[in-house]
Amino acid sequence: MSKRNTRRHRRSKRREKRLRRTRKKAIYGGNPSSETKVFSFHNNFHYGDNILNLKFFFNISEVLKKRGIKIQYYYDDVYNNKKEELERFVNSDTVTLFPLSAKSGDSVELWMGTDINGKSYRVFNTYYFRYYTNIVKLLGLTDENIDTSLYQQEPYLQDIYNGLDPKYKDLDILIINAMPQSGQFNYDKGKMDEMCSHLSKKYKVAITTCIDDTSIPCTMNDKLMLKDIGAISTHAKYIIAIHSGPLTSCFNKDTKHNVKKWVLFTNDDISHEDLNCVILKNDYDLTKIEEHLK
């Protein structure tokens, strides 16, 4: 081996050592305990997957603390470049975020595209339940009777809701019109914008991505984030949404209980059998959409 390669190898080893020290300090706070159990998880892809994963860990953070469990979570900070969104679903006592490039070799992939027990489930709530039940087993928490349903209690959303501008309260329709990033729907911005404008003239509406019609309250324009959208959804009568990452913030018990119907746009072979839900594929027919709002 040449001297150059030897020096390169040593530099690489020193970098790895520094990274391990940084990771250990972030996880243990500089005071490791023999009773602390550390788990490493990562997601290579989707924004929505990261929100679902972090939201689940956030909801069980008290159990994690009680059992002395710390989680290292690695995400693609280039694709998912809004770290502040992810951080709102992080309890720093139990979860620490790292860029995917720093992923440890023993990290377990958490991707919702993974088959569960050798089988894919098209019914989303069934898939979620089985998926996170497996994660609970991996964490050694099967004796804690953890809720692994898609629609969990998220009481912190009510505090957020109480602080919202009245224009986002008691909506007739929350429209999640963000452009999908994973090819799950053939997005037509012109038709989507037309639908938002049309409905806003008849109903109290808020949207998540701004359009030319500035009279419609827009969460993006007011710099609201996904937790805020989740809070808004808890009191909406209807949800119309692209089946994409931002929709994941609406999966909670209060929203499920209060929303009369969910109108979801996706070409994926997926269903929500536990919701009063209609799936639309490449169909922006305004008359048909309004038929579902009765």
Backbone bond lengths (Angstrom), bond angles and torsions (degrees), N, CA, C in turn:
res aa  C-N    CA-C-N  psi(-1)  N-CA   C-N-CA  omega(-1)  CA-C   N-CA-C  phi
1 M - - - 1.473 - - 1.519 109.42 -
2 S 1.310 116.89 134.36 1.452 120.87 -179.08 1.522 110.69 -70.90
3 K 1.364 114.88 160.67 1.467 119.29 177.62 1.524 110.23 -61.14
4 R 1.351 115.58 -38.47 1.457 119.42 -179.04 1.520 110.81 -60.12
5 N 1.358 115.91 -45.85 1.449 119.83 179.18 1.515 111.63 -65.86
6 T 1.335 116.68 -34.25 1.460 121.03 178.32 1.523 109.91 -65.30
7 R 1.339 117.48 -44.53 1.455 120.71 178.52 1.521 110.85 -63.66
8 R 1.332 115.62 -41.54 1.464 119.75 179.18 1.523 109.99 -61.79
9 H 1.326 115.92 -42.09 1.458 120.54 179.70 1.529 110.50 -62.45
10 R 1.332 116.13 -42.47 1.465 119.63 -179.67 1.523 111.44 -66.12
11 R 1.349 115.79 -41.41 1.472 118.59 177.59 1.521 111.05 -61.08
12 S 1.338 116.40 -41.54 1.457 120.91 178.88 1.518 111.25 -61.33
13 K 1.355 115.29 -42.47 1.461 119.64 179.06 1.519 111.24 -64.52
14 R 1.342 116.41 -38.91 1.461 119.40 179.43 1.527 110.70 -66.11
15 R 1.347 117.09 -39.13 1.452 120.60 177.33 1.519 111.42 -62.80
16 E 1.334 116.21 -43.25 1.455 120.56 178.96 1.530 110.64 -62.31
17 K 1.318 116.20 -39.96 1.469 120.74 -179.63 1.531 110.59 -65.51
18 R 1.360 115.95 -43.49 1.464 119.25 178.20 1.527 110.86 -62.61
19 L 1.352 116.42 -40.63 1.454 120.69 179.60 1.518 110.80 -63.19
20 R 1.346 117.53 -40.67 1.458 120.40 178.39 1.520 111.02 -63.35
21 R 1.352 116.54 -40.90 1.467 119.48 178.51 1.520 111.13 -64.77
22 T 1.349 116.28 -42.13 1.462 120.33 179.72 1.517 110.55 -63.32
23 R 1.343 115.69 -43.89 1.457 120.29 -179.43 1.524 110.74 -63.93
24 K 1.335 116.23 -42.69 1.458 120.08 -179.32 1.518 111.19 -64.64
25 K 1.330 116.88 -40.49 1.463 120.33 179.59 1.516 110.47 -65.64
26 A 1.352 116.71 -40.46 1.456 119.88 -179.68 1.521 111.34 -66.04
27 I 1.324 116.73 -36.73 1.454 120.47 -177.67 1.521 111.68 -79.04
28 Y 1.317 117.08 -47.77 1.458 120.40 -173.18 1.523 113.81 -94.61
29 G 1.318 116.99 -9.40 1.460 118.76 -175.56 1.515 111.53 67.11
30 G 1.317 116.61 26.15 1.457 120.26 178.50 1.512 113.37 80.73
31 N 1.336 117.86 5.21 1.462 120.37 -176.62 1.520 110.08 -136.92
32 P 1.339 117.35 70.93 1.457 120.47 -177.51 1.519 112.29 -63.70
33 S 1.316 116.52 144.41 1.455 122.40 178.35 1.510 109.27 -121.85
34 S 1.306 116.31 144.42 1.464 120.19 179.45 1.525 110.72 -66.78
35 E 1.342 117.17 -17.11 1.454 120.47 -179.33 1.527 112.54 -90.00
36 T 1.331 117.21 -8.59 1.454 120.48 179.50 1.525 110.14 -79.88
37 K 1.319 115.22 131.55 1.463 121.40 177.34 1.522 108.26 -110.33
38 V 1.324 116.73 125.80 1.457 121.69 -176.72 1.528 109.78 -110.34
39 F 1.327 115.69 129.70 1.460 122.12 176.75 1.528 108.69 -119.33
40 S 1.326 115.58 140.10 1.463 121.10 178.78 1.525 109.65 -112.55
41 F 1.335 115.44 127.84 1.460 121.46 177.91 1.522 109.15 -130.48
42 H 1.326 116.62 153.74 1.457 119.67 176.95 1.523 110.68 -147.62
43 N 1.322 114.64 159.39 1.455 121.98 172.89 1.519 108.30 -135.97
44 N 1.317 115.79 125.98 1.464 121.17 -175.72 1.520 113.45 -84.46
45 F 1.316 117.08 -12.66 1.452 117.32 -164.31 1.522 114.00 -127.21
46 H 1.321 115.12 -99.46 1.447 122.22 -154.09 1.532 115.53 -79.61
47 Y 1.330 112.60 147.48 1.461 121.48 177.33 1.525 110.73 -61.01
48 G 1.339 116.09 -47.34 1.455 120.61 -178.33 1.508 112.70 -61.17
49 D 1.337 117.35 -38.52 1.465 120.75 178.11 1.518 110.72 -60.73
50 N 1.327 116.35 -43.72 1.459 119.60 -179.92 1.522 111.09 -62.85
51 I 1.326 117.35 -40.67 1.458 120.29 178.62 1.521 110.38 -64.39
52 L 1.322 117.93 -45.49 1.462 120.99 179.13 1.524 110.98 -60.16
53 N 1.330 116.61 -45.63 1.466 120.43 -179.27 1.524 111.47 -62.75
54 L 1.329 116.14 -50.91 1.465 120.25 -176.29 1.522 110.94 -68.43
55 K 1.316 117.65 -35.48 1.466 120.75 177.60 1.529 110.43 -63.39
56 F 1.328 116.32 -40.44 1.460 120.00 178.23 1.531 110.65 -63.46
57 F 1.328 116.99 -47.47 1.471 119.89 178.95 1.530 111.18 -63.76
58 F 1.331 116.46 -35.83 1.462 120.46 178.08 1.525 110.24 -63.66
59 N 1.322 116.19 -42.53 1.468 120.29 -177.61 1.522 113.05 -68.72
60 I 1.326 117.71 -24.03 1.469 119.85 179.66 1.532 111.32 -108.41
61 S 1.337 117.20 20.50 1.460 120.64 -174.35 1.529 112.59 -61.38
62 E 1.327 117.02 -34.14 1.472 118.86 179.23 1.524 111.31 -65.78
63 V 1.323 116.38 -38.14 1.468 120.05 176.66 1.527 110.04 -66.92
64 L 1.326 116.51 -42.27 1.468 120.32 178.84 1.528 110.72 -59.81
65 K 1.333 116.66 -43.35 1.470 120.37 179.38 1.522 110.49 -64.04
66 K 1.311 116.20 -44.12 1.470 120.28 -179.10 1.522 111.95 -60.50
67 R 1.339 115.65 -36.32 1.466 120.12 -177.11 1.526 112.57 -93.47
68 G 1.329 117.94 5.25 1.465 120.57 177.16 1.520 113.74 67.14
69 I 1.335 116.25 38.65 1.468 120.77 -177.60 1.526 110.02 -106.37
70 K 1.327 115.59 129.77 1.455 122.89 173.73 1.528 108.38 -115.68
71 I 1.312 116.50 142.75 1.461 121.16 -178.25 1.516 110.25 -121.13
72 Q 1.329 115.82 127.48 1.460 123.04 169.86 1.525 106.72 -94.97
73 Y 1.321 116.74 120.39 1.458 119.34 -176.65 1.521 109.66 -119.70
74 Y 1.340 116.10 122.70 1.472 123.15 -176.50 1.522 109.73 -107.74
75 Y 1.313 116.36 132.32 1.462 121.14 -179.02 1.528 108.86 -138.15
76 D 1.318 115.30 158.70 1.468 121.07 178.80 1.523 108.38 -77.17
77 D 1.330 116.04 101.24 1.465 119.99 -175.02 1.524 112.65 -78.98
78 V 1.329 117.61 -1.22 1.461 121.26 173.38 1.533 108.85 -90.09
79 Y 1.318 115.85 -51.51 1.475 120.36 178.43 1.529 110.02 -67.82
80 N 1.337 116.87 -46.40 1.462 122.22 178.38 1.524 107.85 -99.73
81 N 1.328 115.61 79.31 1.461 119.89 -168.28 1.529 114.23 -92.71
82 K 1.329 117.00 13.69 1.462 120.81 176.64 1.524 108.94 -111.80
83 K 1.331 114.70 76.42 1.457 119.60 -176.03 1.520 111.63 -60.04
84 E 1.346 116.46 -32.59 1.460 119.57 -178.05 1.528 111.46 -62.28
85 E 1.346 117.24 -29.27 1.462 120.05 175.94 1.525 110.34 -66.73
86 L 1.335 115.93 -45.75 1.463 120.02 -179.45 1.516 111.16 -66.09
87 E 1.325 116.91 -38.59 1.469 120.65 -176.16 1.519 112.59 -62.97
88 R 1.324 117.35 -26.60 1.467 119.14 178.81 1.525 112.00 -69.76
89 F 1.327 116.63 -14.94 1.458 121.10 176.02 1.527 111.12 -106.00
90 V 1.318 116.54 24.91 1.458 121.11 -178.02 1.523 110.36 -121.13
91 N 1.317 116.12 126.34 1.462 121.37 167.51 1.524 105.97 -94.07
92 S 1.324 116.25 112.88 1.465 120.47 -172.29 1.527 113.12 -65.43
93 D 1.331 117.24 -14.31 1.468 120.06 176.56 1.526 111.82 -74.27
94 T 1.324 116.31 -19.80 1.466 118.74 -173.33 1.524 114.17 -125.69
95 V 1.337 118.18 -24.19 1.472 120.87 -175.20 1.520 109.81 -130.79
96 T 1.327 115.69 137.29 1.458 121.92 174.16 1.527 108.59 -125.98
97 L 1.325 116.59 132.18 1.456 122.02 179.71 1.518 111.19 -88.38
98 F 1.324 116.00 140.95 1.451 122.65 174.50 1.527 108.91 -136.73
99 P 1.332 117.98 152.11 1.471 119.48 173.48 1.516 110.63 -67.43
100 L 1.311 115.73 149.95 1.462 121.12 -177.26 1.525 111.71 -58.77
101 S 1.333 116.91 -30.58 1.468 120.72 -178.89 1.522 112.48 -62.67
102 A 1.351 117.19 -19.37 1.467 120.87 -179.41 1.521 112.20 -97.32
103 K 1.333 117.24 10.11 1.460 122.15 -174.49 1.520 112.44 -55.65
104 S 1.320 115.51 134.00 1.465 121.01 177.40 1.522 109.89 -79.35
105 G 1.319 115.07 158.54 1.459 120.12 -175.79 1.514 114.22 -67.64
106 D 1.338 117.86 -22.62 1.456 120.63 -177.11 1.534 112.16 -96.81
107 S 1.320 117.32 10.65 1.458 120.83 -177.69 1.527 111.20 -68.38
108 V 1.326 115.85 141.53 1.458 123.04 -179.97 1.525 108.75 -99.97
109 E 1.331 116.54 129.83 1.461 119.96 -178.75 1.527 110.68 -76.04
110 L 1.334 115.46 131.16 1.463 121.56 174.05 1.514 107.45 -115.38
111 W 1.305 115.66 94.30 1.460 122.08 179.59 1.514 108.33 -131.13
112 M 1.345 116.41 129.35 1.456 120.32 -174.85 1.527 112.98 -70.54
113 G 1.317 117.68 -3.95 1.450 119.82 175.65 1.521 113.01 -86.04
114 T 1.323 115.87 -4.44 1.459 121.06 -177.33 1.527 110.45 -73.32
115 D 1.344 116.54 135.91 1.458 119.90 173.75 1.529 109.15 -65.28
116 I 1.320 116.07 146.23 1.462 121.10 178.54 1.514 108.33 -110.59
117 N 1.328 115.39 122.61 1.464 121.16 -177.29 1.528 111.13 52.08
118 G 1.359 115.00 37.18 1.452 120.16 176.24 1.508 114.75 79.00
119 K 1.350 117.36 11.29 1.465 119.53 -176.25 1.521 110.42 -140.68
120 S 1.321 116.51 139.51 1.459 121.43 174.38 1.525 109.38 -91.61
121 Y 1.334 115.96 142.68 1.458 121.26 179.70 1.521 108.83 -116.93
122 R 1.335 116.24 122.16 1.460 120.08 -177.41 1.523 111.91 -81.76
123 V 1.338 116.91 -21.44 1.456 120.15 178.06 1.532 107.39 -81.51
124 F 1.331 116.22 113.58 1.459 120.47 -166.87 1.519 113.22 -61.83
125 N 1.335 117.93 -42.65 1.461 119.18 -178.26 1.522 111.63 -66.81
126 T 1.345 117.47 -33.33 1.467 120.95 176.48 1.523 110.01 -67.37
127 Y 1.319 115.43 -44.17 1.467 120.16 178.65 1.519 110.22 -59.25
128 Y 1.339 116.33 -48.48 1.464 120.75 -178.63 1.522 110.80 -57.84
129 F 1.323 117.33 -47.75 1.459 121.82 -178.42 1.531 111.03 -58.00
130 R 1.325 116.96 -48.67 1.460 120.00 -178.24 1.536 111.14 -68.25
131 Y 1.326 115.33 -37.19 1.461 120.97 -178.00 1.522 110.96 -62.75
132 Y 1.326 117.29 -51.10 1.462 120.24 -176.13 1.527 112.49 -79.91
133 T 1.324 117.40 -20.51 1.463 119.52 170.15 1.522 109.60 -63.30
134 N 1.337 117.28 -40.11 1.469 121.44 176.13 1.530 111.41 -63.37
135 I 1.343 117.17 -38.61 1.458 120.43 179.63 1.523 110.35 -67.06
136 V 1.325 117.18 -39.99 1.465 120.90 176.75 1.527 110.34 -59.55
137 K 1.329 116.84 -41.15 1.468 120.51 176.81 1.525 110.77 -62.42
138 L 1.329 115.78 -43.71 1.469 120.70 -179.97 1.528 110.85 -60.42
139 L 1.334 116.54 -37.17 1.464 121.14 179.57 1.528 112.31 -78.46
140 G 1.318 117.36 -7.01 1.460 120.73 -179.60 1.516 113.09 73.57
141 L 1.348 116.81 34.29 1.466 120.82 -173.68 1.524 112.88 -117.89
142 T 1.330 117.64 23.70 1.465 119.86 -177.00 1.528 112.17 -64.45
143 D 1.325 117.47 -21.81 1.462 120.71 -179.35 1.529 112.56 -83.04
144 E 1.323 118.08 -1.93 1.463 121.58 -176.53 1.532 113.71 -92.99
145 N 1.318 117.36 -1.11 1.475 121.56 179.44 1.532 112.14 51.82
146 I 1.317 114.99 47.88 1.471 120.96 -178.13 1.520 110.38 -74.97
147 D 1.330 115.05 136.99 1.461 121.69 176.67 1.527 108.94 -72.41
148 T 1.315 116.84 117.62 1.464 120.61 177.99 1.530 111.35 -112.48
149 S 1.324 115.98 20.86 1.452 119.02 175.92 1.530 109.71 -76.65
150 L 1.318 116.07 158.16 1.457 121.07 -179.44 1.523 111.37 -65.38
151 Y 1.323 115.82 -31.83 1.466 120.38 -174.35 1.526 109.50 -107.02
152 Q 1.335 115.39 91.54 1.454 121.25 -176.58 1.530 111.29 -99.52
153 Q 1.325 114.58 161.82 1.457 119.66 174.42 1.526 108.58 -69.15
154 E 1.330 116.44 127.17 1.460 121.55 176.44 1.528 108.17 -132.24
155 P 1.342 116.67 74.18 1.474 120.65 -172.91 1.521 114.05 -62.09
156 Y 1.318 118.02 -23.27 1.463 121.52 179.84 1.526 112.09 -64.93
157 L 1.329 117.21 -20.47 1.466 120.21 179.17 1.525 111.56 -66.10
158 Q 1.345 117.28 -30.68 1.458 119.03 -179.30 1.530 111.17 -67.43
159 D 1.336 116.75 -37.76 1.467 119.62 177.23 1.528 110.45 -62.89
160 I 1.337 116.33 -40.53 1.464 119.95 177.35 1.520 110.15 -64.09
161 Y 1.332 116.09 -44.49 1.466 120.94 -179.23 1.528 111.35 -58.67
162 N 1.316 116.18 -42.02 1.468 120.30 -177.85 1.530 111.97 -60.87
163 G 1.323 116.99 -27.88 1.458 120.85 -178.45 1.518 114.96 -92.29
164 L 1.329 117.42 2.62 1.466 120.97 -177.41 1.524 112.22 -76.02
165 D 1.309 115.07 154.63 1.458 120.99 170.46 1.530 108.25 -61.24
166 P 1.341 118.61 138.97 1.473 121.37 -178.55 1.529 114.27 -53.44
167 K 1.336 117.44 -25.21 1.477 118.58 -179.16 1.523 112.17 -65.52
168 Y 1.344 117.32 -15.87 1.465 120.81 178.33 1.528 112.74 -102.23
169 K 1.321 117.01 4.05 1.459 120.38 -176.71 1.524 111.53 -100.07
170 D 1.334 114.31 146.01 1.476 121.79 176.79 1.528 111.89 50.47
171 L 1.314 115.48 49.93 1.460 120.65 179.58 1.518 111.56 -70.46
172 D 1.333 114.81 148.61 1.461 118.33 165.32 1.524 109.24 -72.45
173 I 1.352 116.00 -46.99 1.464 119.68 -176.17 1.530 110.37 -137.86
174 L 1.312 116.10 127.21 1.464 122.14 165.73 1.519 106.85 -97.67
175 I 1.339 116.29 121.25 1.463 120.76 -179.56 1.522 109.11 -109.31
176 I 1.319 116.40 116.70 1.469 121.77 176.62 1.524 106.45 -96.86
177 N 1.325 114.76 95.37 1.464 120.75 -170.97 1.525 113.05 -107.68
178 A 1.334 116.78 22.65 1.467 120.30 178.61 1.524 110.64 -65.62
179 M 1.312 116.14 141.85 1.466 120.64 178.26 1.527 109.78 -65.94
180 P 1.325 119.25 128.55 1.470 121.06 179.35 1.518 111.00 -68.79
181 Q 1.323 116.26 144.46 1.463 121.36 -176.23 1.523 113.54 -107.44
182 S 1.333 117.32 1.30 1.465 119.49 -175.30 1.526 112.88 -122.55
183 G 1.329 116.46 19.06 1.455 120.19 175.62 1.508 115.19 70.45
184 Q 1.349 117.92 18.54 1.461 119.95 -176.40 1.523 113.49 -79.97
185 F 1.340 116.26 -7.88 1.462 119.22 179.29 1.518 109.14 -155.84
186 N 1.353 116.03 140.74 1.464 121.30 177.49 1.526 108.67 -80.34
187 Y 1.300 115.82 89.85 1.467 123.52 -170.12 1.524 110.82 -75.10
188 D 1.325 115.74 126.80 1.459 121.92 175.50 1.524 107.07 -116.38
189 K 1.326 117.36 100.76 1.459 120.91 -173.70 1.520 112.09 -61.05
190 G 1.323 117.10 -40.65 1.456 120.09 -179.74 1.518 111.78 -58.72
191 K 1.320 116.46 -46.77 1.460 120.43 -179.14 1.531 111.46 -69.95
192 M 1.334 115.93 -36.88 1.462 119.12 177.92 1.526 110.73 -64.97
193 D 1.338 116.59 -43.46 1.467 120.63 178.36 1.527 110.71 -62.31
194 E 1.332 116.17 -41.50 1.463 120.95 179.28 1.528 110.34 -61.35
195 M 1.328 116.10 -41.94 1.458 120.14 179.36 1.529 110.77 -62.34
196 C 1.348 117.09 -45.15 1.466 120.92 -179.63 1.525 110.93 -60.44
197 S 1.339 117.07 -46.44 1.466 121.37 -179.46 1.530 111.04 -63.50
198 H 1.322 115.80 -43.27 1.463 120.59 -178.75 1.526 110.95 -61.10
199 L 1.313 116.87 -48.08 1.464 120.69 -177.17 1.527 112.13 -69.14
200 S 1.338 116.63 -32.25 1.466 119.91 -178.18 1.527 112.36 -66.05
201 K 1.311 116.89 -20.17 1.468 120.69 179.45 1.533 111.65 -79.95
202 K 1.324 116.69 -14.36 1.466 120.77 -177.70 1.523 113.19 -116.50
203 Y 1.336 116.48 -22.14 1.461 120.73 -174.19 1.529 110.27 -132.83
204 K 1.334 115.37 162.27 1.459 119.91 170.94 1.524 106.91 -80.85
205 V 1.330 115.34 112.61 1.464 122.14 -169.44 1.523 110.13 -126.27
206 A 1.325 115.84 147.27 1.465 122.33 166.38 1.518 107.98 -133.15
207 I 1.324 116.64 147.11 1.460 122.29 -179.35 1.526 108.96 -121.17
208 T 1.330 116.24 165.16 1.473 120.17 -177.63 1.521 113.38 -105.90
209 T 1.333 117.23 -17.27 1.466 121.88 177.07 1.519 108.25 -125.93
210 C 1.320 116.67 129.81 1.460 121.31 -172.31 1.529 112.17 -66.86
211 I 1.334 115.12 146.89 1.453 122.53 174.79 1.537 107.52 -128.32
212 D 1.323 116.59 -179.52 1.468 120.35 -177.69 1.522 112.46 -64.68
213 D 1.322 116.88 -28.86 1.463 120.85 179.61 1.530 108.67 -77.08
214 T 1.297 116.56 92.62 1.473 121.31 -174.42 1.519 113.21 -77.22
215 S 1.333 117.57 -2.29 1.460 119.90 177.73 1.525 112.16 -76.38
216 I 1.327 116.85 -13.87 1.464 120.88 -178.71 1.525 109.31 -88.41
217 P 1.335 118.70 124.89 1.470 119.74 176.48 1.518 111.07 -56.21
218 C 1.335 116.10 131.62 1.461 121.43 -176.13 1.518 109.52 -129.14
219 T 1.318 116.56 123.33 1.464 120.58 -177.44 1.529 111.57 -62.51
220 M 1.320 117.03 -35.18 1.459 120.16 179.29 1.525 110.66 -64.50
221 N 1.313 116.75 -42.39 1.455 121.63 -179.11 1.528 111.59 -63.35
222 D 1.345 116.13 -32.75 1.461 121.46 179.47 1.525 112.58 -94.32
223 K 1.344 116.00 11.04 1.467 122.48 176.16 1.530 112.75 57.84
224 L 1.330 115.20 34.16 1.460 119.63 172.96 1.531 108.67 -82.19
225 M 1.331 115.59 155.01 1.459 120.49 -176.49 1.524 110.22 -118.13
226 L 1.340 116.07 -174.91 1.458 120.14 -171.01 1.519 113.37 -61.75
227 K 1.329 117.23 -38.37 1.462 118.16 177.57 1.526 110.70 -62.03
228 D 1.318 116.41 -35.72 1.461 120.43 177.73 1.534 110.53 -66.21
229 I 1.324 115.97 -40.40 1.464 120.04 177.48 1.529 110.08 -63.52
230 G 1.334 115.90 -40.66 1.465 119.55 175.70 1.516 111.32 -59.52
231 A 1.332 116.86 -41.48 1.464 121.10 178.96 1.530 110.87 -65.39
232 I 1.329 117.08 -43.90 1.471 121.02 177.93 1.529 110.31 -57.92
233 S 1.326 116.33 -40.61 1.469 120.94 -175.83 1.521 113.01 -64.72
234 T 1.334 117.54 -23.69 1.467 119.67 -175.03 1.525 112.70 -66.83
235 H 1.348 117.68 -19.02 1.458 120.58 -179.00 1.538 112.48 -120.79
236 A 1.319 117.68 11.28 1.470 120.21 178.99 1.525 110.18 -81.98
237 K 1.331 116.31 148.84 1.466 120.26 177.74 1.529 111.10 -82.57
238 Y 1.340 116.06 -36.38 1.465 121.03 -179.47 1.525 108.91 -136.07
239 I 1.322 115.18 150.39 1.458 121.06 171.80 1.523 108.13 -124.08
240 I 1.335 115.66 126.49 1.463 121.67 171.27 1.521 105.86 -115.50
241 A 1.330 117.37 125.03 1.466 117.66 -169.96 1.521 112.39 -152.71
242 I 1.325 114.45 144.12 1.460 120.29 161.30 1.526 106.79 -68.18
243 H 1.322 117.45 134.77 1.467 120.41 179.59 1.529 107.97 -75.28
244 S 1.342 114.89 83.33 1.467 120.98 -173.05 1.516 109.67 -140.29
245 G 1.338 116.36 -176.61 1.455 122.39 -175.43 1.516 115.49 -49.89
246 P 1.345 119.91 -49.63 1.467 119.78 -177.71 1.525 114.45 -59.33
247 L 1.346 117.37 -26.30 1.464 119.79 -179.73 1.526 111.44 -63.00
248 T 1.328 117.82 -27.32 1.464 120.95 -176.50 1.525 112.12 -60.44
249 S 1.332 117.60 -26.31 1.463 119.89 179.97 1.521 112.13 -69.52
250 C 1.337 117.26 -15.26 1.472 121.59 -177.78 1.523 112.61 -91.49
251 F 1.325 117.61 -5.72 1.458 119.70 -178.37 1.523 109.60 -83.46
252 N 1.317 116.18 90.01 1.466 122.42 176.63 1.523 107.84 -151.24
253 K 1.334 116.25 166.58 1.464 120.18 -172.83 1.531 112.90 -63.86
254 D 1.321 118.38 -41.41 1.456 120.31 -176.98 1.526 111.42 -65.00
255 T 1.336 116.43 -43.56 1.463 119.84 179.50 1.525 110.58 -64.44
256 K 1.318 116.32 -44.14 1.467 119.86 178.71 1.528 110.85 -58.52
257 H 1.326 116.49 -38.95 1.463 120.71 -176.99 1.524 111.92 -72.65
258 N 1.335 117.32 -37.00 1.465 120.76 -170.91 1.528 115.13 -91.85
259 V 1.328 117.72 -30.06 1.470 119.92 -176.51 1.531 110.28 -74.16
260 K 1.333 115.32 128.69 1.467 120.13 -178.44 1.523 111.63 -74.60
261 K 1.334 116.70 -40.83 1.472 119.79 -179.99 1.523 109.34 -153.07
262 W 1.329 114.59 144.41 1.462 123.01 175.51 1.530 107.40 -109.65
263 V 1.322 117.37 125.32 1.463 122.63 175.46 1.522 106.62 -111.07
264 L 1.323 116.11 110.54 1.462 120.83 -171.39 1.522 111.03 -116.51
265 F 1.338 115.44 134.31 1.457 122.31 177.79 1.526 109.24 -99.35
266 T 1.311 116.85 117.54 1.465 120.59 174.36 1.524 109.80 -163.77
267 N 1.323 115.63 148.76 1.460 121.10 172.21 1.523 111.40 -99.20
268 D 1.327 116.70 -3.30 1.459 120.56 178.24 1.521 110.12 -68.54
269 D 1.320 115.01 149.79 1.470 120.73 177.33 1.526 107.48 -82.86
270 I 1.325 115.76 82.90 1.451 120.98 -173.21 1.521 108.82 -143.73
271 S 1.320 116.97 152.48 1.461 120.38 178.21 1.526 109.50 -143.92
272 H 1.331 115.33 162.93 1.463 123.11 175.63 1.530 106.33 -128.20
273 E 1.312 116.31 84.58 1.462 120.17 -172.20 1.521 112.82 -71.57
274 D 1.328 117.92 -15.08 1.460 120.46 -178.98 1.523 111.76 -93.99
275 L 1.330 118.23 3.88 1.456 122.85 179.21 1.516 110.39 -114.95
276 N 1.329 115.47 154.53 1.459 119.82 166.08 1.522 105.56 -80.06
277 C 1.304 115.21 90.81 1.465 120.68 -164.04 1.523 110.45 -136.56
278 V 1.338 115.54 142.14 1.454 121.05 173.06 1.526 108.07 -124.76
279 I 1.316 116.64 135.42 1.459 122.85 178.72 1.525 108.68 -101.58
280 L 1.335 116.39 125.17 1.457 121.45 177.35 1.524 109.55 -110.28
281 K 1.321 116.20 133.80 1.465 121.41 179.97 1.528 108.99 -117.20
282 N 1.335 115.16 109.85 1.472 121.21 178.53 1.530 112.25 53.94
283 D 1.323 116.18 36.90 1.452 119.53 -176.66 1.529 109.61 -126.89
284 Y 1.328 116.22 106.24 1.464 121.47 179.14 1.524 111.10 -105.85
285 D 1.315 117.52 24.83 1.457 121.99 -178.47 1.530 109.14 -64.24
286 L 1.345 116.70 109.05 1.460 120.90 -174.28 1.523 111.86 -64.53
287 T 1.324 116.54 -36.13 1.467 119.58 178.65 1.518 110.43 -63.18
288 K 1.337 115.87 -43.21 1.456 120.52 -179.54 1.529 110.87 -67.23
289 I 1.327 116.43 -40.45 1.455 120.39 179.57 1.522 110.18 -62.23
290 E 1.340 116.94 -43.94 1.460 119.47 179.73 1.517 112.45 -66.38
291 E 1.311 117.32 -26.89 1.464 120.30 176.68 1.520 110.11 -62.05
292 H 1.331 116.17 -30.36 1.464 119.60 -179.48 1.528 113.02 -80.93
293 L 1.325 117.29 -5.39 1.460 121.36 -179.08 1.527 111.39 -100.84
294 K 1.334 115.91 31.21 1.459 120.70 -178.92 1.521 109.78 -121.14
